[in-house]
Amino acid sequence: MNQDYFTYTDKLFSQSELSEKPEALKGIRVLDFAHIIYGSVISKWLALFGAEVIKIEEPYEGDFWRTASYWAKYWKDSSPFFQCLHPNKHFVGIDLKTEKGKELVLDIAKKSDVIVENYRAGLMEAWGIGYTTVSKINPKIIYISCSGYGQWGPLRFFPSWDLIAQSMSGVAQLTGFGDKQTYKLPDYYGDFLPGIFGAMGVLGALNQREKTGKGQFIDVTQVEVLFRMMHQWSYMDLTGEDLLCTGNVDPSMAPSGIFKTKDEKFISIAIATDDQFVALMKAMDRMDLSGDPRFREAFERLKPENADEICGVVDTWAQSKQESEIIGLAQELGFPAALVMDDFQIVNDEWRKERGSVIDFEDDMYGKGTWPGTAVALEKTPNRIKSMQRPIGYHNHYVLQKVLNFSKEQIRELEKDHIIGYWGNSIGHRPPVYYEMSNDPIINFTEGEEK
Amino acid sequence: MKPAKGKDQVFSRHLAGKTASEHLSQFNELLADLMGSSEGKPEVLDDTTVVEISHANFPALISASLLGEFGAEVIKVEPPEGDPAREASPYGVNIKGIGIPFLMESRNKQHITLDLKTEKGIENLKKLISQADVVIDGMNPGFLDSLGVGYRHCIKLKSDLVYLAVSPYGHFTSKSKAFSNIPDTDLTAQSESGYPSLTGNPEAPEPYNYPVKAGVWAASYMAAGLAVSGALTALLYKRRTGVGQMVDIASYDAISAWQCYSIIWGVHFKKPRVRVGNFDWSIFPYGYYEAKDGYVTIAAGSDQDFRGLLKILNRWDLENDWRFVFDRITDDVDKLKALEAEFKKELAKYTRKQLVQKTLAFNKKAVKDKLRGQGFPIAVETLSPREVLNEEHWKIRKSFTEVEVGGATIKMPSSVPKLSDTPLRLKKIEAGLGMHNKLVYEKFGLEE
């Protein structure tokens, strides 16, 4: 018991023993109709923790996001921004426009635990593969429909993107310096947050099913998840006032802001409590202010005129200090301060690799790469990466034999009739140029011939 | 809950036609049946007791709140003087000394006080933990351990416990140890995740050219969503195997790890992104634009969408030079600005409503095209929260709940996502300091 706490926890979460640990979601099969980001991150969470995810794509066309890459730069003919959303998944190409294709996915649905989809509301229903159909053939199914506005209500068929959801929720007017300088939340926040809330819903439903054996339907919407994180609703109700852009000041923290240091770095400081305020004043050698009635207590300090005043004092001080000095003082005295990091610093931060949120992984097809994990670490059932993206239809033979017990002949019949299909030769779709697909054990998978 | 009255506006040819309508009307009936009311329905975590011990830690507060919405019995433990998170609120606005963020995340919780500086307080906490299923540790890493109620002590009290640790840098690694004294805030978490580096306009005058923080608690809510997903994953594993475990979330890493893009960019480009104002890094147009009477949001990602927008704005003359998505990317911001200037000129000619109507009218026709070759550009009004409240859709969906707090009734966002059989619920907000002492002390056999 006298062991240092961090020595103890380091051992609990040690990355070196990761592959020997069990997977929390092993044995859970996910039929994944998600595309682009929003639904895909739900199945990503499930795949990272051990679920068997079968991603259905239209032959040759595939997920639109396969070809979407920043600045049109590709890596081994793939988009790393697609890769990172699809670890550990199985890739099956089925033409859903054919009756036989629909039958095929319903057959897989019968043997699945979770279905994820983020088509336009109602589309899966119109195609005859919605919850009304699947729940009849598989009452254990957990079916999550992801949309901008939900499966009912007058706006339900209206299209949505991350940015459209930001606008429809009011989030759009909250970031920046006001009317002429308002910004969106970058990197598709309107997909990633609703995505993780969707995953939360699925995991809740899986817990319930463990008790009752029964599945259920989940309706997750981008806009309502964004509502859930906004203080504006109650604020408007209580004060009658709007609460819009506040620049770099967090109106719930005083002082707060992003400041420029002497060595021209950006640093953020935000004070949440009276104790933290005293700590900051001590760091600034301004203990005279710690007892000032304008600043001593949070509710006084947060009043706009007082907050402005104290932010100005911090701004002047920060300009006279090196970034490392301020962080050092924060560590010593205990107030919230952090460097405004950038992409490159994040990747090169050893801390993240030790935590497993940045993962070095060598893939059978793509070789060495560095990929994102999650910020959550589970001691006994950690998440892990086992494979990266594969071309459309790569797992056709594998999945149809393993899940539906199809014979090679039946599969060839489906191929001949164009019910199942494969990738096209375009960038983002084709395998890396050096890869010998003809020797690949999965694309040519034959049941019973496994090593 | 009821489906829309009258004829739906449909923007997909897949949703038109007889078979589709039949399927959809069946779906509507099912939805009315499934999603209509929460009454009498069970709760996922009605068998789960959660003890939350946190100090000015919103990711921890929110996580406990979400578990409460799933039906857990959540007991928040505070020192006699209260959790200072109570006092963090926009401009200090509060109800009887409790700020908005704390109220919002007190969903279904019970609030008790325990003085952990005393032997009796520790004994009481131990007694509570021995009857709990989940402990949320939102204190500085190592603090509860130093009191003899850390994870390694807790599993002696309850062998299958799920211990959810929520802190800025997590509870393991050397950095976590070195920074264990640094408290959580949303702004500093955003910064460590690199989020403000992606927003802003470096050409604006100082300090408007600085990196810009997200104007919502983007990091705290992302961290909470991840933490609860982690806890539910661990609880599922416990239900299946009987084995509990420790779950650790680093709130300062939540956005950067989950949103992926910073990591991908850092790896593949070997340099950070610079701030590009209203532009997106991979699609154009995808941003806010000034119309005659306010802002509109335009999203036209694919080449077809872009062409559709050119037709709507009567600027087909631009098509030849900007045809492909590769022409419209931000590796050359100056070049793209020329195109943006043309767009701004056109968009300023119309009112917000006109632009939305023109786009919808175009799309209604365009979706009949079998190959979707006409594109599907989208324009919506850039709404303020106040404008959002006028939207009938959210009233029909009951997306907001009126909650009684300290004699006042205030509006809060309803629970999400919506589960048909075990709906999440916002049942009550009773956040007074120590107001459940009697009830909880009695139920769990704690000493007064």
HADDOCK unambig.tbl for C-alpha pairs under 7 A between the chains (distance, minus, plus):
assign (segid A and resid 5 and name CA) (segid B and resid 142 and name CA) 6.12 0.50 0.50
assign (segid A and resid 6 and name CA) (segid B and resid 172 and name CA) 5.66 0.50 0.50
assign (segid A and resid 6 and name CA) (segid B and resid 177 and name CA) 6.56 0.50 0.50
assign (segid A and resid 9 and name CA) (segid B and resid 171 and name CA) 6.72 0.50 0.50
assign (segid A and resid 9 and name CA) (segid B and resid 172 and name CA) 5.34 0.50 0.50
assign (segid A and resid 10 and name CA) (segid B and resid 172 and name CA) 5.11 0.50 0.50
assign (segid A and resid 10 and name CA) (segid B and resid 173 and name CA) 6.02 0.50 0.50
assign (segid A and resid 24 and name CA) (segid B and resid 233 and name CA) 6.71 0.50 0.50
assign (segid A and resid 24 and name CA) (segid B and resid 237 and name CA) 5.37 0.50 0.50
assign (segid A and resid 69 and name CA) (segid B and resid 282 and name CA) 6.49 0.50 0.50
assign (segid A and resid 70 and name CA) (segid B and resid 281 and name CA) 5.87 0.50 0.50
assign (segid A and resid 70 and name CA) (segid B and resid 282 and name CA) 4.66 0.50 0.50
assign (segid A and resid 71 and name CA) (segid B and resid 281 and name CA) 6.95 0.50 0.50
assign (segid A and resid 71 and name CA) (segid B and resid 282 and name CA) 6.12 0.50 0.50
assign (segid A and resid 71 and name CA) (segid B and resid 329 and name CA) 5.71 0.50 0.50
assign (segid A and resid 71 and name CA) (segid B and resid 330 and name CA) 6.70 0.50 0.50
assign (segid A and resid 71 and name CA) (segid B and resid 331 and name CA) 6.00 0.50 0.50
assign (segid A and resid 72 and name CA) (segid B and resid 326 and name CA) 6.10 0.50 0.50
assign (segid A and resid 80 and name CA) (segid B and resid 264 and name CA) 6.63 0.50 0.50
assign (segid A and resid 81 and name CA) (segid B and resid 261 and name CA) 6.94 0.50 0.50
assign (segid A and resid 81 and name CA) (segid B and resid 264 and name CA) 6.89 0.50 0.50
assign (segid A and resid 84 and name CA) (segid B and resid 260 and name CA) 6.86 0.50 0.50
assign (segid A and resid 122 and name CA) (segid B and resid 24 and name CA) 6.63 0.50 0.50
assign (segid A and resid 123 and name CA) (segid B and resid 14 and name CA) 6.77 0.50 0.50
assign (segid A and resid 123 and name CA) (segid B and resid 15 and name CA) 6.35 0.50 0.50
assign (segid A and resid 125 and name CA) (segid B and resid 23 and name CA) 5.88 0.50 0.50
assign (segid A and resid 125 and name CA) (segid B and resid 24 and name CA) 6.17 0.50 0.50
assign (segid A and resid 125 and name CA) (segid B and resid 27 and name CA) 6.99 0.50 0.50
assign (segid A and resid 126 and name CA) (segid B and resid 14 and name CA) 6.75 0.50 0.50
assign (segid A and resid 126 and name CA) (segid B and resid 15 and name CA) 5.96 0.50 0.50
assign (segid A and resid 126 and name CA) (segid B and resid 20 and name CA) 4.28 0.50 0.50
assign (segid A and resid 126 and name CA) (segid B and resid 23 and name CA) 5.49 0.50 0.50
assign (segid A and resid 126 and name CA) (segid B and resid 24 and name CA) 6.15 0.50 0.50
assign (segid A and resid 127 and name CA) (segid B and resid 20 and name CA) 6.99 0.50 0.50
assign (segid A and resid 128 and name CA) (segid B and resid 23 and name CA) 6.79 0.50 0.50
assign (segid A and resid 132 and name CA) (segid B and resid 27 and name CA) 6.17 0.50 0.50
assign (segid A and resid 152 and name CA) (segid B and resid 3 and name CA) 5.09 0.50 0.50
assign (segid A and resid 152 and name CA) (segid B and resid 4 and name CA) 6.68 0.50 0.50
assign (segid A and resid 153 and name CA) (segid B and resid 3 and name CA) 5.39 0.50 0.50
assign (segid A and resid 153 and name CA) (segid B and resid 4 and name CA) 4.90 0.50 0.50
assign (segid A and resid 153 and name CA) (segid B and resid 393 and name CA) 5.37 0.50 0.50
assign (segid A and resid 153 and name CA) (segid B and resid 396 and name CA) 6.32 0.50 0.50
assign (segid A and resid 153 and name CA) (segid B and resid 397 and name CA) 6.59 0.50 0.50
assign (segid A and resid 154 and name CA) (segid B and resid 4 and name CA) 4.88 0.50 0.50
assign (segid A and resid 154 and name CA) (segid B and resid 8 and name CA) 6.83 0.50 0.50
assign (segid A and resid 154 and name CA) (segid B and resid 393 and name CA) 5.72 0.50 0.50
assign (segid A and resid 155 and name CA) (segid B and resid 393 and name CA) 6.17 0.50 0.50
assign (segid A and resid 157 and name CA) (segid B and resid 9 and name CA) 6.74 0.50 0.50
assign (segid A and resid 157 and name CA) (segid B and resid 10 and name CA) 5.94 0.50 0.50
assign (segid A and resid 157 and name CA) (segid B and resid 11 and name CA) 6.75 0.50 0.50
assign (segid A and resid 164 and name CA) (segid B and resid 297 and name CA) 6.81 0.50 0.50
assign (segid A and resid 164 and name CA) (segid B and resid 380 and name CA) 6.98 0.50 0.50
assign (segid A and resid 167 and name CA) (segid B and resid 297 and name CA) 6.80 0.50 0.50
assign (segid A and resid 167 and name CA) (segid B and resid 382 and name CA) 4.78 0.50 0.50
assign (segid A and resid 167 and name CA) (segid B and resid 383 and name CA) 5.54 0.50 0.50
assign (segid A and resid 168 and name CA) (segid B and resid 382 and name CA) 6.91 0.50 0.50
assign (segid A and resid 168 and name CA) (segid B and resid 383 and name CA) 5.96 0.50 0.50
assign (segid A and resid 168 and name CA) (segid B and resid 388 and name CA) 6.80 0.50 0.50
assign (segid A and resid 169 and name CA) (segid B and resid 385 and name CA) 6.74 0.50 0.50
assign (segid A and resid 169 and name CA) (segid B and resid 388 and name CA) 6.35 0.50 0.50
assign (segid A and resid 170 and name CA) (segid B and resid 383 and name CA) 5.10 0.50 0.50
assign (segid A and resid 170 and name CA) (segid B and resid 384 and name CA) 4.52 0.50 0.50
assign (segid A and resid 170 and name CA) (segid B and resid 385 and name CA) 4.35 0.50 0.50
assign (segid A and resid 170 and name CA) (segid B and resid 388 and name CA) 6.35 0.50 0.50
assign (segid A and resid 172 and name CA) (segid B and resid 382 and name CA) 6.46 0.50 0.50
assign (segid A and resid 173 and name CA) (segid B and resid 384 and name CA) 5.81 0.50 0.50
assign (segid A and resid 174 and name CA) (segid B and resid 215 and name CA) 4.91 0.50 0.50
assign (segid A and resid 174 and name CA) (segid B and resid 216 and name CA) 6.96 0.50 0.50
assign (segid A and resid 175 and name CA) (segid B and resid 214 and name CA) 5.30 0.50 0.50
assign (segid A and resid 175 and name CA) (segid B and resid 215 and name CA) 4.23 0.50 0.50
assign (segid A and resid 176 and name CA) (segid B and resid 212 and name CA) 6.39 0.50 0.50
assign (segid A and resid 183 and name CA) (segid B and resid 199 and name CA) 6.94 0.50 0.50
assign (segid A and resid 183 and name CA) (segid B and resid 278 and name CA) 6.25 0.50 0.50
assign (segid A and resid 185 and name CA) (segid B and resid 214 and name CA) 6.26 0.50 0.50
assign (segid A and resid 186 and name CA) (segid B and resid 198 and name CA) 6.57 0.50 0.50
assign (segid A and resid 186 and name CA) (segid B and resid 199 and name CA) 6.88 0.50 0.50
assign (segid A and resid 187 and name CA) (segid B and resid 259 and name CA) 6.82 0.50 0.50
assign (segid A and resid 187 and name CA) (segid B and resid 261 and name CA) 6.76 0.50 0.50
assign (segid A and resid 192 and name CA) (segid B and resid 259 and name CA) 6.26 0.50 0.50
assign (segid A and resid 193 and name CA) (segid B and resid 222 and name CA) 6.04 0.50 0.50
assign (segid A and resid 196 and name CA) (segid B and resid 225 and name CA) 5.87 0.50 0.50
assign (segid A and resid 196 and name CA) (segid B and resid 226 and name CA) 6.47 0.50 0.50
assign (segid A and resid 197 and name CA) (segid B and resid 225 and name CA) 5.79 0.50 0.50
assign (segid A and resid 197 and name CA) (segid B and resid 417 and name CA) 6.68 0.50 0.50
assign (segid A and resid 198 and name CA) (segid B and resid 417 and name CA) 6.48 0.50 0.50
assign (segid A and resid 199 and name CA) (segid B and resid 229 and name CA) 6.67 0.50 0.50
assign (segid A and resid 200 and name CA) (segid B and resid 225 and name CA) 6.99 0.50 0.50
assign (segid A and resid 200 and name CA) (segid B and resid 228 and name CA) 6.70 0.50 0.50
assign (segid A and resid 200 and name CA) (segid B and resid 229 and name CA) 4.77 0.50 0.50
assign (segid A and resid 201 and name CA) (segid B and resid 417 and name CA) 6.13 0.50 0.50
assign (segid A and resid 203 and name CA) (segid B and resid 229 and name CA) 6.80 0.50 0.50
assign (segid A and resid 203 and name CA) (segid B and resid 232 and name CA) 5.85 0.50 0.50
assign (segid A and resid 203 and name CA) (segid B and resid 233 and name CA) 6.36 0.50 0.50
assign (segid A and resid 204 and name CA) (segid B and resid 44 and name CA) 6.40 0.50 0.50
assign (segid A and resid 204 and name CA) (segid B and resid 232 and name CA) 6.41 0.50 0.50
assign (segid A and resid 207 and name CA) (segid B and resid 44 and name CA) 6.71 0.50 0.50
assign (segid A and resid 207 and name CA) (segid B and resid 236 and name CA) 5.33 0.50 0.50
assign (segid A and resid 208 and name CA) (segid B and resid 44 and name CA) 5.15 0.50 0.50
assign (segid A and resid 216 and name CA) (segid B and resid 420 and name CA) 5.92 0.50 0.50
assign (segid A and resid 216 and name CA) (segid B and resid 421 and name CA) 5.92 0.50 0.50
assign (segid A and resid 217 and name CA) (segid B and resid 419 and name CA) 6.00 0.50 0.50
assign (segid A and resid 217 and name CA) (segid B and resid 420 and name CA) 5.26 0.50 0.50
assign (segid A and resid 218 and name CA) (segid B and resid 417 and name CA) 6.97 0.50 0.50
assign (segid A and resid 218 and name CA) (segid B and resid 418 and name CA) 5.60 0.50 0.50
assign (segid A and resid 218 and name CA) (segid B and resid 419 and name CA) 4.55 0.50 0.50
assign (segid A and resid 218 and name CA) (segid B and resid 420 and name CA) 6.17 0.50 0.50
assign (segid A and resid 219 and name CA) (segid B and resid 417 and name CA) 6.22 0.50 0.50
assign (segid A and resid 219 and name CA) (segid B and resid 418 and name CA) 5.08 0.50 0.50
assign (segid A and resid 219 and name CA) (segid B and resid 419 and name CA) 6.52 0.50 0.50
assign (segid A and resid 220 and name CA) (segid B and resid 417 and name CA) 4.78 0.50 0.50
assign (segid A and resid 220 and name CA) (segid B and resid 418 and name CA) 6.14 0.50 0.50
assign (segid A and resid 224 and name CA) (segid B and resid 399 and name CA) 6.69 0.50 0.50
assign (segid A and resid 224 and name CA) (segid B and resid 416 and name CA) 6.97 0.50 0.50
assign (segid A and resid 225 and name CA) (segid B and resid 416 and name CA) 6.23 0.50 0.50
assign (segid A and resid 227 and name CA) (segid B and resid 413 and name CA) 5.88 0.50 0.50
assign (segid A and resid 228 and name CA) (segid B and resid 413 and name CA) 5.11 0.50 0.50
assign (segid A and resid 228 and name CA) (segid B and resid 414 and name CA) 6.92 0.50 0.50
assign (segid A and resid 229 and name CA) (segid B and resid 217 and name CA) 6.97 0.50 0.50
assign (segid A and resid 229 and name CA) (segid B and resid 221 and name CA) 6.51 0.50 0.50
assign (segid A and resid 230 and name CA) (segid B and resid 216 and name CA) 6.53 0.50 0.50
assign (segid A and resid 231 and name CA) (segid B and resid 100 and name CA) 6.78 0.50 0.50
assign (segid A and resid 231 and name CA) (segid B and resid 101 and name CA) 6.53 0.50 0.50
assign (segid A and resid 233 and name CA) (segid B and resid 411 and name CA) 5.89 0.50 0.50
assign (segid A and resid 233 and name CA) (segid B and resid 412 and name CA) 6.00 0.50 0.50
assign (segid A and resid 234 and name CA) (segid B and resid 100 and name CA) 6.84 0.50 0.50
assign (segid A and resid 234 and name CA) (segid B and resid 410 and name CA) 5.87 0.50 0.50
assign (segid A and resid 234 and name CA) (segid B and resid 411 and name CA) 5.16 0.50 0.50
assign (segid A and resid 234 and name CA) (segid B and resid 412 and name CA) 5.85 0.50 0.50
assign (segid A and resid 237 and name CA) (segid B and resid 410 and name CA) 6.10 0.50 0.50
assign (segid A and resid 237 and name CA) (segid B and resid 411 and name CA) 6.40 0.50 0.50
assign (segid A and resid 245 and name CA) (segid B and resid 215 and name CA) 6.40 0.50 0.50
assign (segid A and resid 246 and name CA) (segid B and resid 215 and name CA) 7.00 0.50 0.50
assign (segid A and resid 247 and name CA) (segid B and resid 212 and name CA) 6.90 0.50 0.50
assign (segid A and resid 248 and name CA) (segid B and resid 212 and name CA) 5.95 0.50 0.50
assign (segid A and resid 248 and name CA) (segid B and resid 213 and name CA) 5.65 0.50 0.50
assign (segid A and resid 251 and name CA) (segid B and resid 90 and name CA) 4.61 0.50 0.50
assign (segid A and resid 251 and name CA) (segid B and resid 91 and name CA) 5.49 0.50 0.50
assign (segid A and resid 252 and name CA) (segid B and resid 88 and name CA) 5.00 0.50 0.50
assign (segid A and resid 252 and name CA) (segid B and resid 89 and name CA) 4.24 0.50 0.50
assign (segid A and resid 252 and name CA) (segid B and resid 90 and name CA) 4.20 0.50 0.50
assign (segid A and resid 252 and name CA) (segid B and resid 91 and name CA) 6.10 0.50 0.50
assign (segid A and resid 252 and name CA) (segid B and resid 92 and name CA) 6.89 0.50 0.50
assign (segid A and resid 253 and name CA) (segid B and resid 88 and name CA) 6.22 0.50 0.50
assign (segid A and resid 268 and name CA) (segid B and resid 187 and name CA) 6.82 0.50 0.50
assign (segid A and resid 268 and name CA) (segid B and resid 188 and name CA) 5.72 0.50 0.50
assign (segid A and resid 268 and name CA) (segid B and resid 191 and name CA) 6.68 0.50 0.50
assign (segid A and resid 269 and name CA) (segid B and resid 188 and name CA) 6.46 0.50 0.50
assign (segid A and resid 270 and name CA) (segid B and resid 185 and name CA) 6.60 0.50 0.50
assign (segid A and resid 270 and name CA) (segid B and resid 187 and name CA) 6.52 0.50 0.50
assign (segid A and resid 270 and name CA) (segid B and resid 188 and name CA) 6.80 0.50 0.50
assign (segid A and resid 272 and name CA) (segid B and resid 56 and name CA) 6.87 0.50 0.50
assign (segid A and resid 272 and name CA) (segid B and resid 88 and name CA) 6.16 0.50 0.50
assign (segid A and resid 273 and name CA) (segid B and resid 84 and name CA) 5.81 0.50 0.50
assign (segid A and resid 298 and name CA) (segid B and resid 87 and name CA) 6.11 0.50 0.50
assign (segid A and resid 299 and name CA) (segid B and resid 87 and name CA) 6.54 0.50 0.50
assign (segid A and resid 299 and name CA) (segid B and resid 92 and name CA) 4.49 0.50 0.50
assign (segid A and resid 302 and name CA) (segid B and resid 91 and name CA) 4.77 0.50 0.50
assign (segid A and resid 302 and name CA) (segid B and resid 92 and name CA) 5.11 0.50 0.50
assign (segid A and resid 303 and name CA) (segid B and resid 91 and name CA) 5.00 0.50 0.50
assign (segid A and resid 303 and name CA) (segid B and resid 92 and name CA) 6.14 0.50 0.50
assign (segid A and resid 304 and name CA) (segid B and resid 91 and name CA) 6.16 0.50 0.50
assign (segid A and resid 330 and name CA) (segid B and resid 182 and name CA) 6.47 0.50 0.50
assign (segid A and resid 331 and name CA) (segid B and resid 179 and name CA) 5.75 0.50 0.50
assign (segid A and resid 331 and name CA) (segid B and resid 181 and name CA) 5.67 0.50 0.50
assign (segid A and resid 331 and name CA) (segid B and resid 182 and name CA) 5.77 0.50 0.50
assign (segid A and resid 334 and name CA) (segid B and resid 181 and name CA) 5.02 0.50 0.50
assign (segid A and resid 334 and name CA) (segid B and resid 182 and name CA) 4.98 0.50 0.50
assign (segid A and resid 334 and name CA) (segid B and resid 183 and name CA) 6.65 0.50 0.50
assign (segid A and resid 335 and name CA) (segid B and resid 182 and name CA) 5.70 0.50 0.50
assign (segid A and resid 335 and name CA) (segid B and resid 183 and name CA) 6.10 0.50 0.50
assign (segid A and resid 336 and name CA) (segid B and resid 182 and name CA) 5.49 0.50 0.50
assign (segid A and resid 336 and name CA) (segid B and resid 183 and name CA) 5.21 0.50 0.50
assign (segid A and resid 336 and name CA) (segid B and resid 184 and name CA) 6.31 0.50 0.50
assign (segid A and resid 336 and name CA) (segid B and resid 185 and name CA) 6.63 0.50 0.50
assign (segid A and resid 336 and name CA) (segid B and resid 188 and name CA) 6.51 0.50 0.50
assign (segid A and resid 337 and name CA) (segid B and resid 188 and name CA) 5.84 0.50 0.50
assign (segid A and resid 338 and name CA) (segid B and resid 188 and name CA) 5.25 0.50 0.50
assign (segid A and resid 338 and name CA) (segid B and resid 191 and name CA) 6.22 0.50 0.50
assign (segid A and resid 338 and name CA) (segid B and resid 192 and name CA) 6.01 0.50 0.50
assign (segid A and resid 339 and name CA) (segid B and resid 191 and name CA) 6.20 0.50 0.50
assign (segid A and resid 339 and name CA) (segid B and resid 192 and name CA) 6.22 0.50 0.50
assign (segid A and resid 340 and name CA) (segid B and resid 191 and name CA) 4.27 0.50 0.50
assign (segid A and resid 340 and name CA) (segid B and resid 192 and name CA) 5.84 0.50 0.50
assign (segid A and resid 340 and name CA) (segid B and resid 194 and name CA) 5.82 0.50 0.50
assign (segid A and resid 340 and name CA) (segid B and resid 196 and name CA) 6.93 0.50 0.50
assign (segid A and resid 340 and name CA) (segid B and resid 197 and name CA) 6.73 0.50 0.50
assign (segid A and resid 341 and name CA) (segid B and resid 191 and name CA) 5.94 0.50 0.50
assign (segid A and resid 341 and name CA) (segid B and resid 192 and name CA) 5.45 0.50 0.50
assign (segid A and resid 341 and name CA) (segid B and resid 193 and name CA) 6.52 0.50 0.50
assign (segid A and resid 341 and name CA) (segid B and resid 194 and name CA) 4.35 0.50 0.50
assign (segid A and resid 341 and name CA) (segid B and resid 197 and name CA) 6.97 0.50 0.50
assign (segid A and resid 342 and name CA) (segid B and resid 194 and name CA) 4.84 0.50 0.50
assign (segid A and resid 342 and name CA) (segid B and resid 197 and name CA) 5.96 0.50 0.50
assign (segid A and resid 342 and name CA) (segid B and resid 272 and name CA) 5.74 0.50 0.50
assign (segid A and resid 343 and name CA) (segid B and resid 194 and name CA) 6.48 0.50 0.50
assign (segid A and resid 343 and name CA) (segid B and resid 262 and name CA) 4.61 0.50 0.50
assign (segid A and resid 343 and name CA) (segid B and resid 263 and name CA) 6.20 0.50 0.50
assign (segid A and resid 343 and name CA) (segid B and resid 265 and name CA) 6.39 0.50 0.50
assign (segid A and resid 343 and name CA) (segid B and resid 266 and name CA) 4.88 0.50 0.50
assign (segid A and resid 343 and name CA) (segid B and resid 272 and name CA) 4.71 0.50 0.50
assign (segid A and resid 343 and name CA) (segid B and resid 273 and name CA) 6.75 0.50 0.50
assign (segid A and resid 344 and name CA) (segid B and resid 266 and name CA) 4.27 0.50 0.50
assign (segid A and resid 344 and name CA) (segid B and resid 270 and name CA) 6.39 0.50 0.50
assign (segid A and resid 344 and name CA) (segid B and resid 271 and name CA) 5.40 0.50 0.50
assign (segid A and resid 344 and name CA) (segid B and resid 272 and name CA) 5.09 0.50 0.50
assign (segid A and resid 346 and name CA) (segid B and resid 263 and name CA) 6.72 0.50 0.50
assign (segid A and resid 347 and name CA) (segid B and resid 263 and name CA) 5.48 0.50 0.50
assign (segid A and resid 347 and name CA) (segid B and resid 266 and name CA) 5.72 0.50 0.50
assign (segid A and resid 347 and name CA) (segid B and resid 267 and name CA) 6.58 0.50 0.50
assign (segid A and resid 351 and name CA) (segid B and resid 173 and name CA) 6.75 0.50 0.50
assign (segid A and resid 351 and name CA) (segid B and resid 175 and name CA) 6.25 0.50 0.50
assign (segid A and resid 354 and name CA) (segid B and resid 173 and name CA) 6.53 0.50 0.50
assign (segid A and resid 357 and name CA) (segid B and resid 257 and name CA) 5.73 0.50 0.50
assign (segid A and resid 370 and name CA) (segid B and resid 267 and name CA) 6.85 0.50 0.50
assign (segid A and resid 371 and name CA) (segid B and resid 264 and name CA) 6.87 0.50 0.50
assign (segid A and resid 372 and name CA) (segid B and resid 257 and name CA) 5.60 0.50 0.50
assign (segid A and resid 372 and name CA) (segid B and resid 260 and name CA) 5.64 0.50 0.50
assign (segid A and resid 372 and name CA) (segid B and resid 263 and name CA) 6.39 0.50 0.50
assign (segid A and resid 373 and name CA) (segid B and resid 257 and name CA) 6.16 0.50 0.50
assign (segid A and resid 374 and name CA) (segid B and resid 257 and name CA) 5.29 0.50 0.50
assign (segid A and resid 374 and name CA) (segid B and resid 258 and name CA) 5.61 0.50 0.50
assign (segid A and resid 375 and name CA) (segid B and resid 249 and name CA) 5.73 0.50 0.50
assign (segid A and resid 375 and name CA) (segid B and resid 250 and name CA) 5.85 0.50 0.50
assign (segid A and resid 375 and name CA) (segid B and resid 253 and name CA) 5.70 0.50 0.50
assign (segid A and resid 375 and name CA) (segid B and resid 254 and name CA) 5.19 0.50 0.50
assign (segid A and resid 375 and name CA) (segid B and resid 257 and name CA) 5.77 0.50 0.50
assign (segid A and resid 375 and name CA) (segid B and resid 258 and name CA) 6.98 0.50 0.50
assign (segid A and resid 376 and name CA) (segid B and resid 226 and name CA) 6.61 0.50 0.50
assign (segid A and resid 376 and name CA) (segid B and resid 227 and name CA) 6.53 0.50 0.50
assign (segid A and resid 376 and name CA) (segid B and resid 230 and name CA) 6.42 0.50 0.50
assign (segid A and resid 376 and name CA) (segid B and resid 247 and name CA) 6.96 0.50 0.50
assign (segid A and resid 376 and name CA) (segid B and resid 248 and name CA) 5.63 0.50 0.50
assign (segid A and resid 376 and name CA) (segid B and resid 249 and name CA) 4.50 0.50 0.50
assign (segid A and resid 376 and name CA) (segid B and resid 250 and name CA) 6.91 0.50 0.50
assign (segid A and resid 377 and name CA) (segid B and resid 247 and name CA) 5.72 0.50 0.50
assign (segid A and resid 377 and name CA) (segid B and resid 248 and name CA) 5.05 0.50 0.50
assign (segid A and resid 377 and name CA) (segid B and resid 249 and name CA) 6.36 0.50 0.50
assign (segid A and resid 378 and name CA) (segid B and resid 246 and name CA) 6.21 0.50 0.50
assign (segid A and resid 378 and name CA) (segid B and resid 247 and name CA) 4.60 0.50 0.50
assign (segid A and resid 378 and name CA) (segid B and resid 248 and name CA) 6.45 0.50 0.50
assign (segid A and resid 379 and name CA) (segid B and resid 245 and name CA) 6.07 0.50 0.50
assign (segid A and resid 379 and name CA) (segid B and resid 246 and name CA) 5.38 0.50 0.50
assign (segid A and resid 379 and name CA) (segid B and resid 247 and name CA) 6.16 0.50 0.50
assign (segid A and resid 380 and name CA) (segid B and resid 245 and name CA) 6.12 0.50 0.50
